[in-house]
Amino acid sequence: MAKTALTQLGRKTALPRSPAAAKLERVPNAHADSDCVVRFTVPEFTTLCPITGQPDFAHLVIDYVPRRYLVESKSLKLYLGSFRNEGHFHEDTTVTIAKRLIALLKPTWLRIGGYWYPRGGMPIDVFFQTGPAPKGVWIPDQGVQPYRGRG
């Protein structure tokens, strides 16, 4: 694989102050000639309510079919962790993450499921995708059950 200019992998890196300050990095896709689905599951995502400042929690599932680049996972972890310090509505957070990844990677296809835990007694699930899934690519179910409270 070609040498990349990664600045965070393999060294101690502080959590960015904000999503805007976070540096998302990418690496070349060694199999750009073959479609595959890359999935990141983030079961303990947190951000703050922009009104109350109270914490909000979500289970995020990010699926994408890469072209030339893959997102470097440590930089993604740091980017997602930076949301802990800022207030964002669920819808804004979910779509912002998708758009940032699209701008960086220019993937063939991307979808994100934001499965948010209840706020005010009501869960809010937010879904975004770039278009129809590519033909011939197996896209598994995201596997997150609808919120059912205590059953």
C-alpha positions, 0 to 999 in steps of 0.5 A, a space after each residue: 500500500 502506498 505511504 500515507 500522511 497519517 498524523 494521528 495513527 500510532 501516536 497519542 492524540 488528544 480528543 479534538 475540541 469540536 467536530 469542526 476542529 477534528 481531523 478526519 483522515 483517509 487511506 488508499 483503498 487497496 481493493 478499489 476495483 472490488 465493491 464491499 461494504 465497510 461498517 462502523 458500529 458506535 454503540 456508545 455515541 454521545 453529544 449534548 442537547 443544544 438547549 439543556 446541555 444534558 447528554 444525549 446517547 445514540 447507537 450509530 451504524 455507518 455503512 459505506 461502499 468505498 471508492 478510492 479511499 477508506 476512512 482511517 478508524 482512529 481519526 473517525 473515533 476521535 471525530 465522533 468523540 468530539 461531539 461529546 463537547 458540543 450541543 447538537 440536535 439528533 437530526 443535525 448530528 446524524 446528517 453532519 457526520 454523513 456529509 463530512 464522510 462523503 466530503 472526505 471519501 466520495 464513496 460509491 454509497 453511504 448510509 448512517 442510522 442514528 438510533 437515539 435513546 429517548 429524550 423527553 420519553 421519546 426516541 428519535 431515529 435518524 436515517 440518511 443515505 446517498 441513494 439506492 444501494 449499488 447493485 450486486 453488493 450485499 448490504 446487511 441489515 443494521 441490526 438495531 432493534 427498535 426502542 422498546 423501553 423495558 420490554 
